[in-house]
């Protein structure tokens, strides 16, 4: 089935839904690399007009990737709420955009809508929105999750402490973690990307973080962002797993390139839930997964099936929402300029990802980041950080000095977190906030640096842990 639109006498024809989706997308270097991007701004606008007039039922009825050949497509079609979708099927994509932006459409209605939408519908409406639209629509939605603390409420901004170390030195990791805690960071998770993909190295990191959290009584959770098989091998040894991490993508082939399957993710989740029950932890609940995604991952694995990278990112969220994650993180600029070339593209992708994830019911965070060969700088990161804070992003990264010395990319710092919280009047997760006040790291709701009364006490306790 082809689609067409005429602009001032010039007729643009799109041979199928995949081509229409790709050419309606905002400029992305990854789509150009894949050879699917609009050839001109006129063609892009024509595609947007054609997409805006398309009924939602047409999109659901024409899967972009054959469900008989792709388990992500099958999962999407099997898990969205068809009964709730029926009243929406005759709406056009343009009408869905108007519904989302309507002041009368409040958060309860958006939560009800979430289960009725497929990821492809979220992607379609995102293509019709301006950056401001994406911020405004996302700001209406709060998706709350609970582990040792509660994330996602209004007025709350969480921070992941990311204390990576180039040699996995435990002392260095714990010292960087303590530094983050003294800035009020770490409520989302203390999450370490290991330099070595070995069971022994990951087990040592997880044991060290667990010891720190238990000794200091910090209401947060630990995670080591190794491959799921490595983490589950640690679990077999009795190593405590608070959150089970995995990078995921929007096609079966892309997930296979990560060395994972949907069945493996489901099994891993059940095993962590069982460990939590055996540990008899008071905070045990259903939110035990941590996923990371990013536009361009399927294309980089040559597993994109001719689908644009925004839509494939939305499909990754379709996988995530079936597994009840505590955290989902778009690592927006990490893959590099081949997929998101410059500040403009990185900012656009970050706002798209956050909006689509929120709309699909996910607890969205963002690693506001860029690689050193992208056309971006720390001012670029500041711009996206502020836009996403206005949009109600659940959490950001806290990296010492915003420079990850292990992964060699640029992100956001503990200082950035403190500044954004102050600017927008945001607080840490409530349980974590209470701990910060009790410790003297916060005083009367505000960060007590540079002379926090709890500073010397915490550093002294860190020496005991080490």
C-alpha positions, 0 to 999 in steps of 0.5 A: 500500500503506497501513500502520497501527498501533493505540495504546490503541484509536486506529488510525493509518493511513498511506496510503503509504511516503512518509507513513509515513517522514515521520510517523516522523521527529523534529520538524523545522520543514521537514517541518511547512512541507512539510505532511507532519509528524506531527500529534501525538506519538501519531501520530509514535509510531504511525508509528515502531511501524509502521516498526519492523515493516516488512521491509527488502525492502518498503522497497527494493521500493517506491521513494519517488520513481519511478526512471523520473522521477528519476535519483537513484532510478535510481542508488540502485537500480543501485548498491547490492549486491543480492546482499549485501542478500538475507540482510537483506531479511526483517529488519525496520527494528527488527531492523536497529536492534538489529543495528547497536547490538549489541556483537557487531556490530563495524566489519568487519561494518558495512563489509560491511553498508554496500554492501547498504543503500540510503539509504532503509534508513539513513534508516528506521533513523535514525528509530528511534534516540535521539540516544545510539543515533546517537552509539553506532552511528556511533562504531563506524565509521571511513571512511578516505580519502587525498589529500595526507594520511590522514583518518578513522583512530581517534584522528584529528580533522581540521579544515577551515580556512575562511578566507573573505573578503568581498572575496576579498582573497588576503592576508586569506585567506592570513593567516587560513589561517596563523592556522589552521595555528598552531592545528594546523588545516587537515589536512582541507582549506583550503577557501575559499568565494569571494565572487565566482563568477568564473573569475578570482577562483577561479583567484587563490584556488587559485593562492594556496593552492597556493603557500602549501601548496607553499612551506610543505610542508604535507601538506594539500589546497586547495579553492575552493568555487565551482560545479563549472563554474567550477572546471573552467574553472579546470582548463582554464587549468591551475589546480591542483585538489586537490579538486573541490567541489560541493553535492549533494542527494537528487533530480534536480530539487534537483540541477538547481536547483544547476545540476548533473547526475550525469553532470556530477559523474562527468565532473568527477571524471574530469577532476580525476583526469586532471589529478592524473596529468598533475601526476604528484603522489606523493599522487595517488589516487581520493579527489578530490571534496568534497561538501556537503549539508544537510537542507532543500535539496530542500524549499527548491528545491521539489524534495522530492516529498513526502519528508521532509528526513531521507530526502532527505539520506540520498539525497544520500549515495547520490549521494556514495558512488558518486563516492569523495569525500575529504570529505563535509560536512553543513552542518547549520544553514546553511539556516535555521530554516525547516528546522531551527528551534532547537538541538534540531532542529539537534543531532538533524539533525547526529547523523542526518546523521553516522550515515547517512553513516557507515553508507553508507560516507562520510567524514563531517564536519560544519559545526556551525553556525547562522544568526543568526535560528535559536533557537540560540547558541554553546552550542548549537554546543558541544553538537553539537560534543561529541556528534559528537566522541564519535561519531567525526566525521572533521572540523569547520570552523575559522572565525576566531572562529567567525564567518564574515564572508563567509557571515554565519553562526556555526560553530566556531573554531580554538580550538574545534578545539584544545579538542575535540582536547584533551578527547577525546585526538585528533590531527590527520591523521598526516602533518599532525601530523608537519609540525606537530611539525617546524615547532614548532607542536606539541610532544610531541603537543600544541599549543605555543601561545601561544609556538610556536617555529615561529610567527615562522618561519611568519609570516615565510614568509607575508610571502615568499609574499605 
